[in-house]
């Protein structure tokens, strides 16, 4: 009741109508070369829905989001159109624009896809801020190609990775997670799987493949199949400042906010100087109140803003809060605004 289809990894200069692959039952001969998260994702769907499930694994370890967007998708966005000139497509270079769409994705989008589960973004950390544009463009592009403006997309937020732990500034991983969060918040019929409790300082992809796959499947059950499944934890909505304290409000709190008895971790605050310092957080009803001894007049709060966030805010359903920030300070990977004409 679970069938796998693994697309051969290759780029192409022009869209190919077919791909090199074949269907196989899930088993010892097919699972080993399949996406592990994808397998656990599909297995959970099959268990919950009690219907046959077919999975298409279409991925490349050198891929970027841009490499899976069609030329027409680029032409629809002026910002992306410029990227074609900056980085011309080359079939032999999987990270360049359009080539994996041409060689791998185009031939499978003619299937009657129920939806797409996406796990990626780590190959574009230097352009983490722009990911909110490129990934939204990919979703729109694939929906256009299949002729379904509401085709479900569910995706995994980048897992904790690396040595950075302080929630201050300069984390490209945090900036990527924010872009993924923004795409989910701004794009209908999408779902985000937050996996902050999984991760490794030394391995890019966490070993908790079953847990990540199941959480991603929960998003698909809710978004694609309309099942009454909780899949997302607290999401920052608004804040207010009262002297040395900042009160944070959230959506998707489920039956309430929760933290271990040891208390909340992962918050930092900054004053007018924009320098972030460690802060304490405490749940107060459906809000979180944050304050820092070193910042008597806070102006901004960040949560989990690091490569490897040490965080533990969740709802009572056990789903973790997404990392976030209340400020709009320029980010490390954010393009600088063009200089005003006549000024240096």
C-alpha positions in Angstrom: 0.0 0.0 0.0 3.1 2.3 -0.2 4.8 2.7 -3.5 8.0 4.6 -4.2 9.3 6.4 -7.4 12.8 7.8 -7.2 13.7 10.3 -10.0 17.3 10.1 -11.3 19.3 13.1 -10.3 20.3 15.0 -13.4 19.9 18.5 -14.9 18.9 19.6 -18.3 19.1 22.7 -20.5 15.5 22.3 -21.6 12.4 20.8 -20.0 12.2 17.0 -20.5 8.7 15.4 -20.9 9.8 12.2 -19.0 12.2 11.1 -16.3 14.3 8.0 -15.7 12.6 6.1 -12.8 10.1 3.3 -12.0 7.6 2.5 -9.3 8.5 -0.1 -6.7 6.7 -1.3 -3.5 8.2 0.0 -0.3 10.7 -2.7 0.8 14.3 -3.6 1.3 15.1 -3.0 -2.3 13.5 0.4 -2.6 13.6 2.2 0.7 17.4 2.3 1.0 17.8 4.8 -1.9 14.6 6.8 -1.0 14.3 9.9 1.0 14.1 8.8 4.7 11.9 11.7 5.8 9.8 11.1 2.6 9.4 7.5 3.5 8.2 8.1 7.1 6.0 10.9 5.8 4.3 8.6 3.3 4.0 5.7 5.8 2.2 8.0 8.3 -0.2 9.1 5.6 -0.9 5.5 4.6 -1.5 4.5 8.2 -3.8 7.4 9.0 -5.8 7.5 5.7 -5.9 3.8 5.1 -5.6 4.3 1.4 -2.7 3.4 -1.1 -0.1 6.1 -1.1 2.4 6.8 -3.9 5.5 8.9 -3.2 7.8 10.6 -5.8 11.3 11.4 -4.5 12.6 14.3 -6.6 15.7 15.8 -4.9 19.4 16.6 -5.4 22.0 17.2 -2.6 23.3 20.2 -4.6 19.9 21.7 -5.4 18.8 25.2 -4.7 15.3 26.5 -4.8 16.1 28.3 -8.0 17.3 25.2 -9.7 13.7 23.8 -9.4 11.9 26.8 -10.9 11.0 26.8 -14.6 12.2 29.5 -17.0 8.6 30.8 -17.2 8.6 31.0 -13.4 11.7 33.2 -13.5 10.3 35.4 -16.2 7.2 36.1 -14.1 9.3 37.8 -11.4 11.6 40.8 -12.3 13.9 40.0 -9.3 14.3 36.4 -10.4 14.7 37.3 -14.0 17.8 39.2 -13.1 19.2 36.0 -11.5 19.2 34.2 -14.9 21.7 36.8 -16.1 23.7 36.7 -12.9 24.0 32.9 -12.9 23.3 31.4 -16.3 21.8 27.9 -16.2 24.2 25.0 -16.9 22.9 21.4 -17.0 26.1 20.2 -15.4 25.8 22.5 -12.4 22.7 21.4 -10.3 22.7 24.7 -8.3 22.0 26.9 -11.2 18.6 28.2 -12.2 16.0 26.0 -14.0 18.3 22.9 -14.6 16.7 20.5 -12.1 13.2 21.6 -13.0 14.1 20.8 -16.6 15.7 17.5 -15.9 13.7 16.2 -12.9 10.6 18.1 -12.0 9.0 18.9 -15.3 8.4 15.2 -16.2 6.6 14.4 -13.0 4.4 17.4 -12.7 2.0 15.9 -15.3 1.0 13.3 -12.6 -2.2 13.9 -10.7 -0.2 15.1 -7.6 -2.2 15.5 -4.4 0.5 17.9 -3.1 4.2 18.5 -2.5 6.3 17.9 0.6 9.5 20.0 0.6 12.6 19.9 2.7 15.5 22.2 1.6 17.0 25.6 1.7 20.4 24.9 3.3 22.3 25.4 0.0 21.3 29.0 -0.2 22.2 30.4 3.3 24.0 33.3 1.7 20.6 34.4 0.2 18.5 33.3 3.2 16.4 36.5 3.1 15.6 36.1 -0.6 14.4 32.6 0.1 11.0 34.1 1.0 10.8 35.3 -2.6 12.3 32.3 -4.4 10.4 29.7 -2.5 7.1 31.5 -2.9 7.9 31.8 -6.6 8.5 28.0 -6.8 5.2 27.3 -5.2 3.4 29.6 -7.6 5.3 28.2 -10.6 4.5 24.5 -9.8 0.9 25.4 -9.2 0.7 27.1 -12.5 2.3 24.2 -14.4 -0.1 21.6 -12.9 -3.1 24.0 -13.3 -4.0 23.9 -9.6 -3.7 27.3 -7.9 -4.4 25.7 -4.5 -2.2 22.6 -4.8 -1.0 21.9 -1.2 2.6 22.5 -0.2 4.0 21.4 3.1 7.6 22.1 4.1 10.1 21.6 6.9 11.6 24.6 8.6 15.4 24.3 8.8 16.5 22.2 11.8 19.1 23.4 14.4 22.6 23.0 13.2 26.1 24.3 13.9 27.9 25.8 16.8 26.1 29.2 17.2 23.8 29.3 20.2 23.4 32.9 21.3 20.2 34.6 20.1 21.7 37.9 18.9 22.4 38.8 15.3 24.1 37.4 12.3 22.7 33.9 12.1 22.0 32.9 8.5 20.1 29.8 9.7 17.8 32.0 11.7 17.2 34.2 8.7 16.4 31.2 6.6 13.9 30.0 9.2 12.2 33.4 9.2 11.9 33.3 5.4 10.3 29.9 5.6 7.9 31.1 8.3 7.0 34.1 6.1 6.2 32.0 3.1 3.9 29.8 5.2 2.1 32.9 6.7 1.7 34.6 3.3 0.8 31.6 1.1 -2.5 29.9 1.2 -2.8 26.1 1.3 0.7 25.6 2.8 1.9 24.0 6.0 5.1 24.4 8.0 6.7 21.7 10.1 8.8 23.3 12.9 11.5 20.9 14.2 13.4 22.9 16.7 13.6 20.0 19.2 15.5 17.9 16.6 18.9 18.6 15.2 22.6 18.2 15.6 25.5 20.5 15.9 27.6 18.3 13.6 25.1 16.8 11.2 23.2 18.9 8.7 20.1 16.7 8.7 18.9 15.4 12.1 18.8 11.7 12.7 15.2 11.9 13.9 13.9 11.0 10.4 10.7 9.3 11.7 9.7 12.2 13.9 10.3 14.8 11.2 8.4 12.7 8.6 5.4 12.3 11.0 5.3 16.0 11.7 5.4 16.8 8.0 2.6 14.3 7.5 0.5 16.0 10.1 0.8 19.2 8.1 -0.3 17.3 5.0 -3.2 15.7 6.7 -4.5 19.1 7.8 -3.7 21.1 4.6 -4.2 18.5 1.9 -6.8 16.2 3.4 -8.7 18.5 5.7 -8.2 16.2 8.8 -8.7 17.9 12.2 -5.0 17.5 13.0 -2.9 19.9 15.0 0.5 20.3 13.2 1.8 23.8 14.2 2.8 25.2 17.6 2.8 28.8 18.8 3.4 31.5 16.2 4.3 35.1 17.3 1.5 37.6 16.5 2.1 40.8 18.4 3.8 42.4 21.4 3.5 45.3 23.8 6.1 47.0 26.0 5.5 47.9 29.7 8.6 49.3 31.2 11.2 46.6 31.5 8.9 43.9 30.3 7.7 42.8 26.8 4.4 40.8 26.5 4.3 38.5 23.5 1.0 37.3 22.0 0.7 34.1 19.8 -1.5 32.4 17.4 -1.9 28.6 17.3 -1.6 28.1 21.0 -3.9 25.1 20.9 -5.2 24.3 24.4 -2.6 26.6 25.9 1.1 27.5 26.1 3.5 25.1 27.9 7.1 24.9 29.0 9.1 22.4 31.1 9.3 23.0 34.8 12.9 24.3 34.4 11.5 27.4 32.7 11.6 28.9 29.2 14.8 29.2 27.2 15.8 30.9 24.0 14.8 34.6 24.5 17.0 37.7 24.1 16.1 41.4 24.2 17.6 44.6 22.9 17.3 48.2 23.8 17.6 51.3 21.6 21.2 50.3 20.7 20.0 47.1 19.0 22.4 44.9 21.0 20.7 41.7 22.1 21.3 40.3 25.6 20.0 37.1 27.3 16.5 37.4 28.7 14.1 35.4 30.9 10.6 34.4 29.7 7.6 33.3 31.7 4.2 32.1 30.6 1.3 34.3 31.8 -2.0 32.9 30.6 -1.9 32.8 26.8 1.1 35.2 26.7 4.8 35.2 27.4 6.4 38.0 29.4 10.1 38.6 28.7 12.6 40.8 30.5 16.4 41.1 30.7 18.4 42.4 33.6 20.9 44.0 31.2 18.2 45.8 29.2 16.0 47.9 31.4 14.3 49.6 28.5 13.6 46.8 25.9 12.7 47.6 22.3 12.9 44.2 20.6 12.7 40.5 21.4 14.1 37.5 19.6 13.4 33.8 20.2 15.6 31.0 19.0 17.6 33.4 16.8 20.7 31.3 16.3 22.2 28.6 14.2 21.5 26.0 16.9 18.6 27.4 19.0 18.2 26.1 22.5 14.4 26.6 22.9 11.5 25.0 24.6 8.3 27.0 24.2 5.4 24.9 22.9 1.7 24.3 23.2 0.1 21.6 25.3 -0.2 19.5 22.2 3.6 19.3 22.3 4.2 21.3 19.2 7.1 23.8 19.3 7.0 27.5 18.7 8.7 28.8 15.6 11.7 31.0 16.2 10.9 34.7 15.6 11.8 38.3 16.1 9.7 41.4 16.9 12.1 43.8 15.2 12.7 44.9 11.7 16.4 45.5 11.9 18.3 44.8 8.6 19.4 41.2 8.3 22.8 39.8 7.4 21.5 38.4 4.1 19.1 41.1 3.3 20.0 43.1 0.2 20.9 46.7 0.9 18.6 49.3 -0.5 19.8 51.1 -3.6 21.5 54.4 -2.9 19.4 57.5 -3.5 20.3 59.2 -6.8 22.8 62.1 -6.2 23.8 60.8 -2.7 26.8 58.7 -1.8 
